[in-house]
Amino acid sequence: MSSEASTTFPVPATLSDRITAIVPARNEESVIAACVESLALQPEITEIFVIDDQSADRTAATVRGLAARIPHLRLLQTTELPLGWTGKNNAAALGARAARNVWLLFTDADAVLESKAAAKALEIARDVGAGLVSFSPQQITTNWYEKALIPFLYCRLARKFSFATVNDPHSGLAAANGQFLMIHREAYEAIGGHASVASEVLEDVAIAKRIKAAKFFIYFGSGTGLVRVRMYRSFSAMWEGWRKNLYQLIGGTPKAVFGELAGVIPWVAILALLVGLKYPMSLLAGVLLLLMRQTIYGGELRRNQYPYSLILYYVPAVALYGGVLLASWRSHARGKVSWKGREYSLEPSGTLK
């Protein structure tokens, strides 16, 4: 694919600067207010649709309360989930159908935009002629297990989906982050919208692949200082979320799993430590090898804009990452994943049966 063949979108300072924000929400009462209020502070966002996906908590009531003082906020509600659709894709498609603006911003209920985030996305779209702009948000971590797994996992994904390679129109690699995914309506309709990825559990990457295959330009970059997300509030939610997605993200094959485990687990250091139970010099070598791997991880943290101090979580990070990767592989091998109280039956490709 050549850059000349890519379709670009010049964005003049007219109606083309207007964005519709679309927020699928299922049982998000604890985070939805912060998300909506941050969207409402962006002048470029003239429509906000929160799609309540059959929540069992006060998500809908919270949005109705916000709508009393945010005139461009509307609450939409899904009905029975159509066959062959994931809940999030169905909710996103409902919001897109109601939207009137040329830019559609799909974001998660736990995402909070910083000031001028929407303006920056539009500026990038103008500068590079992008049909899709996506930011990988700044990840907020509070508990020890978040500090261990989340940065380690994103450092691994950064190796696979480097921004430079994704943004290269000559490369076939495509990716996006559904926590901030802004797409031009022409590009969205050209790929068939969310209907084209209705059965995809990993819908953000699937959309990016279709956008790039349709020869629209993608911009994927760091969202540090633009959008922040605390993805999970409990260990069980974090485990369930990555068990659903990680297998497909690292390649979706047993070979990819083995390759990833071979790369992340310090097998030589572990072996040296075990031998060191009998031979003290081997124990020292194992400790030094482990410290070397930890130091290398510190460099990765810095390159990916995480605090260097998170190297202290290196050992639990490796253990959690290896564990959730195996759990994700097992779930996909069984053909079942669960999320937000729903269980989905999957084909080996990661799409719904």
N, C-alpha and C positions, 0 to 999 in steps of 0.2 A: 504494500500500500504506500503510495507517495503522499507527501504533505500537500501537494497540489491537488490531489484527488479528494482531500477532506473537505467537507462542507463546513463553512465558518459562519458565525453570526455577529456582524457588526451591531453594536447596541447603542443607538443614539439616545440622548437624554430626553426621551418622550415616554410614551406608554410602554416602550420596551424595557424601561427600568422598573417596571412593577412586577412584584413577586407574589405568588400565592404560596403560603406555607401550609403543608399538609402533615398532620401529626396523628398517625394511628395510635390508639391508646386502649390497652386492656388491663384493667386493675392497676391504674397509675395514680391514685389519689395523692400519694405522698410526694410526687415530683411534678405533676402536670402544671401546677400554678407557676412554678419557677420557669418552666419551659415557655408557657404562653406569654408570660409577662416579658421575657427577654425577646420574644418575637414581636410583641406589640411595640417595643422601643425602636424597632428598625423602620425608618421612614419608607424604605423601598417595599416593605411587605404591607400590601394594602388589603389582603385577605388572609385570614387564618381559619383553617378548618381543622377542628379536632374531631376525629372519627372514633366514637366510642364503640369498641368491638365487644359488645355484650359483657361489659364489666359487671362484677358482682360487688364492687365497693362504691365509693362516692366519687368516682371519676366524673361521671356525667353531671352530678350536682355541683361539683367544684367548677366545672367549665361554665355551667349556667350562671353561677355567681360572678365569674370573671366577665362574662358577656354583658352583664349589666353596666360595666364601666369601660369595656373595650368594644366599641361599636362594630369593628370589622372582624370580630370573632364569631364564628358559627359552630354549633355542635351538630354533627351528623351521627347517625347511629346505623350500624349494620344490622341485618336480620340473619336468617339462617345462612350458614356458611355454604357457598355453592360447591358442588362436587368438583374435586380437582384443584381447589384453591387453598392456599394457606391463609390464615386469618389476617396477617399483616398485609399481604398482597391484595386481598379483597378490600380491606379498609383503605389502602392507598389508592386503589382504582376508583373507589367511591368518591374520595376527595378530589382526584384529578378530573372526574366528570363534572363536578360542581364548579371547578375553578374557571375564572374568566381571564386570567393574566397569561402572558406568553412565557413567563418563567415559573416553574413549579419547584418548590423546595420541599423535599421529603426529609423529615427529621424525626428523631425518636423522642418519646415523651420525657426521657431523662437527660436530654441535651439542653444546654443553656448557652445562648449566643451572647458574645460580648458585643459592646457597642461597635457599630460600623462593620460587623461581620458580613451582613448582606451586601453592603456597599462594596466591600472588598471582593466578594464573589463576583459581582457584576463588573467591577473594574478588571478582574482577571479575564472574565469572559470577553470583554471588549478588546483587551490587549492581545489575547492569543486566538480569538475567534472560536472559543469553545462552545460546543453544544451541551457539554456536561461539565460541571465544576463540583468537585467533591473534596471535602477536608477530612483528614483523619484527626479527630478531636484530641485535645489535651485530656488525658485520662486521670481522673481524680481517684486516688487510692487512700483508704483510711485504715482498714484492718490489716493485720499482718499477711493474711492470705491474698488480699488484693495487691499489696506491695510486692509480694513474691511472684504471683502468676501473671498479672496483667502486663507489667513492663517487659517481663521475659518473653511473653507471647508476642507482644507487638514488635519486639526486636527481631524475633524469628520471622514474622510476617514481612517486616521491612526488607529482609534479605530476599524474600521470594517476590515481593511486589514493590520494587524500588520505584520512587516517584519518577525518576528520570526515564526508566524503561517504559512505564505505563504511559507517560506523556509523549513518548516517541511515536509518531504516526507510522514509522517503518517497522515497529515492533508489534507482534501479535498479542503481547501481554496486555490484559485489561483488568482494571480493578477500580472499585469505588467503596466508600464507606457510607452505609445507609443512615448513619447518625447525622450526616450533612451531605445531601445529594441534591444539587440544583440542576435542573435539566430544562432545556428550551422545549417548548411545546412541539415545535416542528420535528425535533429529534425524537421526542417521546412518542409522538403519533407515528413517526416513520418506522419505529420498531414494534408498533402494536401495543404500546403502553404496558401496564402491569399484566394485561391479559396474556402477553407473550411469555411472561415468567410466572404465571399463576401458580404453577406447581413447584416452583423452585424454593427450597428452604433458604438458600444463600442468594437472595434476590438481588442484592446490590451489585455483587460481582457479575451475576447473570445479565443485569441491565447494562453494565459497562461493556461486557463482551459484545452485546448486540449493537450498542452504540458505535463501538469501534469497527465492527464488521460492516456497519452501514456507512462507514467513512465519515463520521462526525468526529471532530477533535475532542479529546478528553484532557481536562486538567485535574490532576490528583495531587494534593500537597498537604503539608502539615497545617493543622488547625490550631496550633499553639497561639494563644492570644486572641483567637477568633471564636472558638467554640470549645466548651468543656463538658465532660460527661463523667458521671460516676455510674458505671454500668450496673453494678450489683450491690445490694444492701445486705446480702447474707451469703454464706459459703454455699448453701444448697442452690441458690439462684445462679451463682457464678458457675458452679459445676454443671448445672443443667444447660446453661447458655452455651458454654464452650463444648460440652458434649454434643450439642446439636450441630455446631458449625465447624469444629476444628478439623475433622477428618476431610471434609471437602476443601477446606482452605489450604491444607498442605498437599493436596493433589488427588485425594479420593481413591487411592489404591493401596493395597497392602505393601507394595514395594515402596511407596512414598512414606508410609509409616515406619518401616524398617530403616529407611535412609535417614529419616528425621531423628529417630531414636539413636542411631549410630552417631549422628552429629552432635546431639545435645548432651548425652550422658557421658561423663568422664570415665569411660571403662578402664583405661590404663591406671588412672589414679585409684579407682576402687579396687582393682586387682592388687595394686601395690599395698594398699592399706590392709587388705585381707592377708596377704603374705606377711605383712608387718606384724601380725599377731604372733608370729614365730621368729621373724628376723627384724630387729629394731631398725636397721638401716633402710629396709624396704618401707617401713612405716614413715620414716622421714621423707623418703622419696615420694611416697603417696601424698603426704601433706603438701610438699612443695608443688607437685603437679596440680593438686586441687587449688592451691593459691594462684598458680599461673592461669588456670581456667577462670577463676574468679576475677582476676585482673583484666583478662581479655573481655569478660562480660562487662566490666566497668567501662571499658572503651565503647562498647556497643550502647550502653545506657547513655553516655554523653552524646554520641552521634545521633541518638534518637530523642534527645532533649529530656532525658530523665535524670534525676539527681544521682550522682555517683555513689552516694551513701547506700543506695539500694543494692550494692554488691553484697551487703550483709545478709541478704535474703537469697543468695545464689543457690545454696544447697536445697532449701525447701522449694525454690522456684523450679529447679530441675525435677524434683520429685513430683510436684504438682503437675507440671507440664507433661511429663511422661505418663502420669496416671490418667489425666483427662484425655490425652491423645488416644491411649488404649481404650478408654471408656467410650470415646466417640467412634472409634473403629468398630468396637463391639456393637454399639447401637445401630450403626449403619449396616453391619453384617447381618444383624437380626432383622433389618428393614423397618425399624421403629425408632422415632425420636419423639420427645415430648417437650412442650413449651407452653407456658401460660395456661396450664390446665387442659391443654389439648394434646392428643397423641396422633402423630402422623405416620402412615405407612409409606415407606420409601422404596423406590427402585434403586438398584446399585448406583445409578448415576447421581443420586441425591434428590431426584424429583419425586413428587407424590405418585403413588400407584393409582 
